[in-house]
Amino acid sequence: MDYKDTLNLPKTDFEMRANLAQREPAMIERWESSKIYDRMIEARRQQNAPQFLLHDGPPYANGNIHHGHILNKVLKDFVVKFKNMDGFKAEFVPGWDCHGLPIEHQVDKELGAKKAEMSKVDVRKACRVYADKYVSIQRDEFKRMMVFADWENPYKTMSYQYEAATVRELGKFLGKGLVYRGLKPVHWDWASQTALAEAEVEYAEHTTEHVYVKFPFEHLPEELKGANKDLPTYVVIWTTTPWTLPANLAIALHPELDYQFVEVAGEVLVIAEGLRDSTLKACGIEDFEVLNTFKGRVLVGELGEGRGLEAAHPFIDRPSVLLPADYVTLEQGTGCVHTAPGHGQEDFGLGQVFGLETLCPVDFRGCFMEALVPEWGGMHVFKANPLIQEFLAERGLLLNKVGDKIKIERYPHGWRSKKPVIFRATTQWFIAMEAESANQQNEQVVGTQRADMDLRGAVLSEIEKVQWVPKWGRDRIVGMVENRPDWCISRQRSWGVPITVMHCQSCGNVLASEAIANHVADLVEEEGADVWFEKSPAELVPPGTSCAKCGSGPESFSKENDILDVWFDSGTSWAAVLEGQLKLGTVADLYLEGSDQHRGWFQSSIMCGVGTRGHAPYRTCLTHGFVMDTEGRKYSKSSKNFEPPQKMIDTYGAEILRLWVAAVDYRGDISLSTEIIKRMSDAYRKVRNTFRFLLGNLDGFDPNHDLVAYEDMLEEDRWLLNQTAEVVNRCRQAYNEYQFHTVFHTSVQFCTVDLSNVHLDLAKDRMYCDAADSKARRSGQSAYFLTLHALVRVLAPVLSFTAEEVWDLLPKLAQDPDSVHLTDFPSKTLVEPWLDSELSERWERLLEIRGEVQKALEAVRAPKNKKEPGQIGSSQEADVTVWATGSDFDLLSKYQSFLATLFITSYARVEKGDEFKVDVAVATDEKCPRCWNHWVKPDSEHEICPRCANVLADGTHKLD
C-alpha cells in the first residue's frame, strides 16, 4: 500500500517561486484600485489615532529615479507602514523640488535658438511642463517600488499654493528685518552664470597652478632700514588662485607671528619664520641667511600712523597694504596672505574693517573685464592662470617655477554644473545670521524693519532640542551653522519664485516689506508666480504703497529680477505642506534624508523654521549614507559600475530591493552590486519557504474553531510562541528606533533557525502522521497560525508584496481585514502571555544538547570512505543514548518521553554517567513504511507501527 496519500502533507496555493518581477505589478494595481493608502489613513482617522508626520524631502524633478532615491523612499515607506500598523495616523505626502537651474538648463537645451525669441514667462511655462513630466515619471517609479503615499495629491514646489507659501515666508523674514541686499563675494558658478549658496556647492579634487609671488617694498620706514642691508626687499605671498592677483589690494599678516627678513641671492624676502623652510624648499632655494626677525605687528601698523607697510602690486600701479588678521596661520603658504576683497570671504571681511574697495574685475562668465585687466581681457580666469605665472616670471617676481601645479583635494564645484566655481563679489540678497549684519547693510534703506534676532544663535539653540540619528549628525550641523556666512538667497535665473521686492527709480530706495510680499502671495496663490513677471509694479503692491524715502508711487517702481535660492523653496516646505496643505501645524515628527542634507534641506528648513516661527520644523532628523559599489566608489550613472534600478527590478523584483534596504545598516554608506542582490534573493527564498511551509501545514485549519488555548498546547509549541513573542518585541523596538536591519536579521534568523531548523523539523512527524484533528496536530497548527499571523504583520512594512500574498491565503480570524496593510502590528498585550522565561531557559539547554546529538548523528551518517557508506541515512534510523550528569541528567529525565521527538530519532534515552557524551547505535527494528520511525514489530501481520495503525483505523488521518 502507498501510505503517502494517508499523510497530512502540506498543501497550499502559495507558490514556491515568487516570480516577483512578473507578479508585483498586478498587486500594485490591486492596491491602487482598492485605495489601500486612503483606507489605511481613514481607518486611523476614525479611531482618532495620534498623528505621526514623516515629511518628505523633495527629490528633484529631473530624470529617472536612481538607487539613492530607492533607498530613501523605501526607508520612509518602512516608517509610514509601521507607524500606521502601530496605531498612528501616519500620512505621507510625497513631494518634488521643481524649480531651479537643472530644469532650466535642460529646457534651454531643448529650446535652443528658439529661446531668444521667447519671453521669460514662456520659458517658465516650458520649465513647468518639463518638471511635470518628470514628476509623473518618478511617481510611477516610486509606485513600482510599492511605496504607499498620497500619490494623487503630492506637493510640488511649483504649485501655486506652494509658491504663495514661499513668498509669505520670505515676507516674514522681510518683516523681521533679516533680509538685506549687499555687495559680497559669493560662490559663483560661471558655467551656470549664477550665485550659489553653500548648500549648492560640492567638493571635489581640482588641479591648478600655484604661485609664490614677490611684492616689492618701495620704501621701508627708518626703523627697518638696515635690517635688509639696503637690498631690494619683497614680501612673499602664496596662492592657488593666480587669477585673483589683479584684484589684490592688501597682504594679511598675523600680528603675533614672527616674520623674518631672509637674504637670498642679493634680495631680501619677508616670510613667516614658521613657514620659511617649506617656502624656500618649494621654490628650490637652498642658500639663504636670516638677517632679522620682527613681530607681525611691527609690519602691519605698530610703526607710523597705525597703518601697515605698503608693498607695490607686482604688475598694477597701486599699493598693496600690509594688514593685521588673526585668521593667518602657519598651516601652509608663507604667513603673508594675498588679499583680494572681491574674491574671498575673509578677504572681504578684512577689507570692510580697513575700508578697502570690493574690487572684482571678473564678469558673470568668469572672464576678466577688458577695462580692468587689459592683459587678459575677455579670457576665462582659469585659462589665464598659466599666463599669469609666465607674466610674473618675466618680471622676476615668481619665486617658484612656471608650470608648477598643485592638487587640491576639496575644491568647491557647482552641484549641478560639476564645474569648479569661483568666489566673485556681486550684489545679492542675503538672510543675515546676526541682526547687526542686516542692520548695517540696511542702514541706508528707508522704511526697512530693524532686525533684533540673532538667527545663528537661535538655530544653534533649536538644534539642541532635536533628536539626531545618528548622534554625530548634531555635531555636523552645529559646525556648519557656527561657521556659515550669511545666506545668499538670490539667483540670477528665470525658473523659480521671485524675490518680491521693489526698487524706487526716483531715489534708489528699496521697498522690501512683508506687506508687499503678502499682497503678491495672494496673487500667486490664484495665478502662480508668473504674475510677478506679467503684471506691472502698480498691480503687484497693495493700494496706496509709496516709497518711504521720497514718497514716489508705483509708477516709479521697478521689480527685482532675481529669484529665490531653491533651498529656500524646499526649506519652507513645512509651511506649505504641514501647515498649508495638511493643516497639521509646523513641526514634523521625522525628517529622513541623506547625510548631505545637514548642509542642505535640514539646514535650510531649520533656518526658515526658526527665522519665521521661532522653532525647528522637525523633532527628529535621521540620515542615511550613499549607495556605493563594493569597492567604495559612488554608484553613479556615469560609472561603469552602474546597473539601472529598472533593470534590477525587472530581473529580481522590487521586493528584493526593499529587502536590501532593510538588510543594510543605512546610517553609513551602503554597498550595492548584482552579487549583493543575489544574496538578498537567497535570504528572501528562505523566508518565503518558511511562509510556504507554515501555510501548507494550516490546510484545513480554521482559527475561529480549531485554535487550541495556549495553556493546552504542547510545550514545544508554547516554546515557539515564546520565540515569536521575543521576535515581535525585538522588531517593534527596532522599528521604533529605525533599526530596520535588526528587523531583517531577527526575522531571517527566526525563520531559518527557530522555525525551519528546530520546530518545523521536530514537529514534522506529528503534523504529517498524526490524525488530522488530533490535539497534538491542532496544537501545532495553532502555534503555526499564531506565529505566522504575527510574523507576516511584522514583515509587512518591508516585504509588502509577499506579506499581502501570505495574508490572502492565511486562515482569518473573524475580525481580520482584507489586507495585511490594514492590520495592527502585533501588540504587547497579544504576545505578553506567550513569554515564559523558565521555559525559554530550559529549551535553550535542550537545544544545545540537541546540537551535540546532531553532531554525533552526523559522525555516524558520514561515509568512512568511498566504498563504505555511513551507518545510517536518516536520523530516524538511529538509537541514541545521552550520558549526562547533574542538572543535564535531571533536565533530560523530565523529557525522557520527548527525546526521540527532539532528536528526530526512533529511539532516545538518557542515562546517568560520569561525563556528558552521546552514543549512537543503529536501530535494528522494523521501519514503519508510513512514518519511517522504527518499531518492535510483533508479527508479520502488523505492517505499520501502532500509532499509524490507530490513525488509519479511526479514519481521521485526513480531513476532506
Secondary structure as the mmCIF struct_conf table of DSSP 4:
data_model
#
loop_
_struct_conf.conf_type_id
_struct_conf.id
_struct_conf.beg_label_comp_id
_struct_conf.beg_label_asym_id
_struct_conf.beg_label_seq_id
_struct_conf.end_label_comp_id
_struct_conf.end_label_asym_id
_struct_conf.end_label_seq_id
HELX_RH_3T_P HELX_RH_3T_P1 TYR A 3 THR A 6
BEND BEND1 LEU A 7 LEU A 7
BEND BEND2 ASP A 13 PHE A 14
BEND BEND3 MET A 16 ARG A 17
HELX_RH_AL_P HELX_RH_AL_P1 LEU A 20 SER A 33
TURN_TY1_P TURN_TY1_P1 SER A 34 LYS A 35
HELX_RH_AL_P HELX_RH_AL_P2 ILE A 36 GLN A 46
TURN_TY1_P TURN_TY1_P2 GLN A 47 ASN A 48
HELX_LH_PP_P HELX_LH_PP_P1 ALA A 49 PRO A 50
STRN STRN1 GLN A 51 GLN A 51
STRN STRN2 LEU A 54 HIS A 55
HELX_LH_PP_P HELX_LH_PP_P2 ASP A 56 PRO A 59
STRN STRN3 TYR A 60 TYR A 60
BEND BEND4 ALA A 61 GLY A 63
HELX_RH_AL_P HELX_RH_AL_P3 HIS A 67 MET A 85
TURN_TY1_P TURN_TY1_P3 ASP A 86 GLY A 87
STRN STRN4 LYS A 89 LYS A 89
STRN STRN5 GLY A 95 TRP A 96
STRN STRN6 ASP A 97 ASP A 97
BEND BEND5 GLY A 100 GLY A 100
HELX_RH_AL_P HELX_RH_AL_P4 LEU A 101 LEU A 111
HELX_RH_3T_P HELX_RH_3T_P2 GLY A 112 GLU A 117
BEND BEND6 MET A 118 MET A 118
HELX_RH_AL_P HELX_RH_AL_P5 LYS A 120 ARG A 144
TURN_TY1_P TURN_TY1_P4 MET A 145 MET A 146
BEND BEND7 ALA A 149 ALA A 149
TURN_TY1_P TURN_TY1_P5 TRP A 151 GLU A 152
BEND BEND8 ASN A 153 ASN A 153
STRN STRN7 TYR A 155 LYS A 156
TURN_TY1_P TURN_TY1_P6 THR A 157 MET A 158
BEND BEND9 SER A 159 SER A 159
HELX_RH_AL_P HELX_RH_AL_P6 TYR A 160 GLY A 175
TURN_TY1_P TURN_TY1_P7 LYS A 176 GLY A 177
STRN STRN8 VAL A 179 ASP A 189
TURN_TY1_P TURN_TY1_P8 TRP A 190 GLN A 193
STRN STRN9 THR A 194 LEU A 196
HELX_RH_3T_P HELX_RH_3T_P3 GLU A 198 GLU A 200
STRN STRN10 VAL A 201 GLU A 209
STRN STRN11 VAL A 211 PRO A 216
STRN STRN12 PHE A 217 PHE A 217
BEND BEND10 GLU A 218 GLU A 218
HELX_RH_3T_P HELX_RH_3T_P4 GLU A 222 LEU A 224
TURN_TY1_P TURN_TY1_P9 LYS A 225 ASP A 230
STRN STRN13 THR A 233 THR A 239
BEND BEND11 THR A 240 THR A 240
HELX_RH_3T_P HELX_RH_3T_P5 PRO A 242 ALA A 247
STRN STRN14 ALA A 250 LEU A 253
TURN_TY1_P TURN_TY1_P10 PRO A 255 GLU A 256
BEND BEND12 LEU A 257 LEU A 257
STRN STRN15 ASP A 258 VAL A 264
TURN_TY1_P TURN_TY1_P11 ALA A 265 GLY A 266
STRN STRN16 GLU A 267 ALA A 272
HELX_RH_3T_P HELX_RH_3T_P6 GLU A 273 LEU A 275
HELX_RH_AL_P HELX_RH_AL_P7 ARG A 276 ALA A 282
TURN_TY1_P TURN_TY1_P12 CYS A 283 GLY A 284
STRN STRN17 GLU A 289 LYS A 295
HELX_RH_AL_P HELX_RH_AL_P8 GLY A 296 ARG A 297
HELX_RH_PI_P HELX_RH_PI_P1 VAL A 298 GLU A 302
BEND BEND13 LEU A 303 LEU A 303
TURN_TY1_P TURN_TY1_P13 GLY A 304 GLU A 305
BEND BEND14 GLY A 306 GLY A 306
STRN STRN18 GLU A 310 ALA A 312
HELX_LH_PP_P HELX_LH_PP_P3 HIS A 313 HIS A 313
BEND BEND15 PRO A 314 ARG A 318
STRN STRN19 PRO A 319 PRO A 324
TURN_TY1_P TURN_TY1_P14 ASP A 326 TYR A 327
BEND BEND16 LEU A 330 GLY A 333
BEND BEND17 GLY A 335 GLY A 335
STRN STRN20 CYS A 336 THR A 339
TURN_TY1_P TURN_TY1_P15 PRO A 341 GLY A 342
BEND BEND18 HIS A 343 HIS A 343
HELX_RH_AL_P HELX_RH_AL_P9 GLN A 345 VAL A 353
TURN_TY1_P TURN_TY1_P16 PHE A 354 GLY A 355
STRN STRN21 VAL A 362 VAL A 362
TURN_TY1_P TURN_TY1_P17 PHE A 364 ARG A 365
BEND BEND19 GLY A 366 GLY A 366
STRN STRN22 CYS A 367 PHE A 368
TURN_TY1_P TURN_TY1_P18 GLU A 370 LEU A 372
HELX_RH_3T_P HELX_RH_3T_P7 PRO A 374 TRP A 376
TURN_TY1_P TURN_TY1_P19 GLY A 377 GLY A 378
BEND BEND20 MET A 379 MET A 379
STRN STRN23 HIS A 380 HIS A 380
HELX_RH_AL_P HELX_RH_AL_P10 VAL A 381 GLU A 394
TURN_TY1_P TURN_TY1_P20 ARG A 395 GLY A 396
STRN STRN24 LEU A 398 LEU A 398
BEND BEND21 ASN A 400 ASN A 400
TURN_TY1_P TURN_TY1_P21 VAL A 402 GLY A 403
STRN STRN25 LYS A 405 GLY A 414
TURN_TY1_P TURN_TY1_P22 TRP A 415 SER A 417
BEND BEND22 LYS A 419 LYS A 419
STRN STRN26 PRO A 420 PRO A 420
STRN STRN27 ILE A 422 ILE A 431
BEND BEND23 MET A 433 GLU A 434
HELX_RH_AL_P HELX_RH_AL_P11 ALA A 435 GLN A 441
TURN_TY1_P TURN_TY1_P23 ASN A 442 GLN A 444
TURN_TY1_P TURN_TY1_P24 VAL A 446 GLY A 447
HELX_LH_PP_P HELX_LH_PP_P4 THR A 448 ALA A 451
HELX_RH_AL_P HELX_RH_AL_P12 LEU A 455 ILE A 463
TURN_TY1_P TURN_TY1_P25 GLU A 464 LYS A 465
BEND BEND24 VAL A 466 VAL A 466
STRN STRN28 GLN A 467 VAL A 469
BEND BEND25 PRO A 470 PRO A 470
TURN_TY1_P TURN_TY1_P26 LYS A 471 LYS A 471
HELX_RH_AL_P HELX_RH_AL_P13 TRP A 472 ASN A 483
STRN STRN29 TRP A 487 CYS A 488
STRN STRN30 SER A 490 ARG A 491
BEND BEND26 GLN A 492 GLY A 496
STRN STRN31 PRO A 498 PRO A 498
STRN STRN32 MET A 502 CYS A 504
TURN_TY1_P TURN_TY1_P27 GLN A 505 CYS A 507
STRN STRN33 VAL A 510 LEU A 511
HELX_RH_AL_P HELX_RH_AL_P14 GLU A 514 GLU A 527
TURN_TY1_P TURN_TY1_P28 ALA A 529 ASP A 530
HELX_RH_AL_P HELX_RH_AL_P15 VAL A 531 GLU A 534
BEND BEND27 LYS A 535 LYS A 535
HELX_RH_AL_P HELX_RH_AL_P16 PRO A 537 LEU A 540
BEND BEND28 VAL A 541 VAL A 541
TURN_TY1_P TURN_TY1_P29 PRO A 543 GLY A 544
TURN_TY1_P TURN_TY1_P30 ALA A 548 CYS A 550
HELX_RH_3T_P HELX_RH_3T_P8 PRO A 554 SER A 556
STRN STRN34 PHE A 557 LYS A 559
STRN STRN35 ILE A 563 LEU A 564
HELX_RH_AL_P HELX_RH_AL_P17 VAL A 566 GLY A 571
TURN_TY1_P TURN_TY1_P31 THR A 572 THR A 572
HELX_RH_AL_P HELX_RH_AL_P18 SER A 573 SER A 573
HELX_RH_PI_P HELX_RH_PI_P2 TRP A 574 GLN A 581
BEND BEND29 LEU A 582 LEU A 582
BEND BEND30 LEU A 584 LEU A 584
BEND BEND31 THR A 586 THR A 586
STRN STRN36 ALA A 588 GLY A 594
HELX_RH_3T_P HELX_RH_3T_P9 SER A 595 HIS A 598
TURN_TY1_P TURN_TY1_P32 ARG A 599 GLY A 600
HELX_RH_AL_P HELX_RH_AL_P19 TRP A 601 ARG A 613
BEND BEND32 GLY A 614 HIS A 615
BEND BEND33 PRO A 617 PRO A 617
STRN STRN37 TYR A 618 HIS A 624
STRN STRN38 VAL A 627 MET A 628
TURN_TY1_P TURN_TY1_P33 THR A 630 GLU A 631
BEND BEND34 GLY A 632 GLY A 632
STRN STRN39 LYS A 634 LYS A 634
TURN_TY1_P TURN_TY1_P34 LYS A 637 SER A 638
BEND BEND35 SER A 639 SER A 639
TURN_TY1_P TURN_TY1_P35 LYS A 640 ASN A 641
HELX_RH_AL_P HELX_RH_AL_P20 PRO A 645 TYR A 652
HELX_RH_AL_P HELX_RH_AL_P21 ALA A 654 ALA A 663
BEND BEND36 VAL A 664 VAL A 664
TURN_TY1_P TURN_TY1_P36 TYR A 666 ARG A 667
BEND BEND37 GLY A 668 GLY A 668
STRN STRN40 ILE A 670 SER A 671
HELX_RH_AL_P HELX_RH_AL_P22 THR A 674 ASN A 697
TURN_TY1_P TURN_TY1_P37 LEU A 698 GLY A 700
HELX_RH_AL_P HELX_RH_AL_P23 PRO A 703 ASP A 706
HELX_LH_PP_P HELX_LH_PP_P5 LEU A 707 ALA A 709
HELX_RH_3T_P HELX_RH_3T_P10 TYR A 710 ASP A 712
BEND BEND38 MET A 713 MET A 713
HELX_RH_AL_P HELX_RH_AL_P24 GLU A 715 ASN A 736
TURN_TY1_P TURN_TY1_P38 GLU A 737 TYR A 738
HELX_RH_AL_P HELX_RH_AL_P25 PHE A 740 GLN A 749
HELX_RH_PI_P HELX_RH_PI_P3 PHE A 750 HIS A 759
HELX_RH_AL_P HELX_RH_AL_P26 LEU A 760 LEU A 762
TURN_TY1_P TURN_TY1_P39 ALA A 763 ALA A 763
HELX_RH_AL_P HELX_RH_AL_P27 LYS A 764 CYS A 769
BEND BEND39 ASP A 770 ASP A 770
TURN_TY1_P TURN_TY1_P40 ALA A 772 ASP A 773
HELX_RH_AL_P HELX_RH_AL_P28 LYS A 775 LEU A 795
TURN_TY1_P TURN_TY1_P41 ALA A 796 VAL A 798
BEND BEND40 LEU A 799 LEU A 799
HELX_RH_AL_P HELX_RH_AL_P29 SER A 800 LEU A 809
BEND BEND41 LEU A 810 LEU A 810
TURN_TY1_P TURN_TY1_P42 ALA A 814 GLN A 815
BEND BEND42 ASP A 818 SER A 819
HELX_RH_3T_P HELX_RH_3T_P11 VAL A 820 LEU A 822
BEND BEND43 THR A 823 THR A 823
HELX_LH_PP_P HELX_LH_PP_P6 ASP A 824 SER A 827
HELX_RH_AL_P HELX_RH_AL_P30 LYS A 828 VAL A 831
HELX_RH_3T_P HELX_RH_3T_P12 GLU A 832 TRP A 834
HELX_RH_AL_P HELX_RH_AL_P31 SER A 837 ARG A 861
BEND BEND44 ALA A 862 ALA A 862
BEND BEND45 LYS A 864 GLU A 868
BEND BEND46 GLN A 871 GLN A 871
BEND BEND47 GLY A 873 SER A 874
HELX_RH_3T_P HELX_RH_3T_P13 SER A 875 GLU A 877
STRN STRN41 ALA A 878 ALA A 884
HELX_RH_AL_P HELX_RH_AL_P32 GLY A 886 LYS A 894
TURN_TY1_P TURN_TY1_P43 TYR A 895 TYR A 895
HELX_RH_3T_P HELX_RH_3T_P14 GLN A 896 PHE A 898
HELX_RH_AL_P HELX_RH_AL_P33 LEU A 899 PHE A 903
TURN_TY1_P TURN_TY1_P44 ILE A 904 ILE A 904
BEND BEND48 SER A 906 SER A 906
STRN STRN42 TYR A 907 LYS A 912
BEND BEND49 ASP A 914 GLU A 915
STRN STRN43 LYS A 917 VAL A 922
BEND BEND50 ASP A 925 ASP A 925
STRN STRN44 GLU A 926 LYS A 927
HELX_LH_PP_P HELX_LH_PP_P7 CYS A 928 CYS A 928
TURN_TY1_P TURN_TY1_P45 PRO A 929 CYS A 931
STRN STRN45 HIS A 934 TRP A 935
BEND BEND51 ASP A 939 ASP A 939
TURN_TY1_P TURN_TY1_P46 SER A 940 GLU A 941
BEND BEND52 ILE A 944 ILE A 944
HELX_RH_AL_P HELX_RH_AL_P34 PRO A 946 ASP A 954
TURN_TY1_P TURN_TY1_P47 GLY A 955 GLY A 955
BEND BEND53 HIS A 957 HIS A 957
#
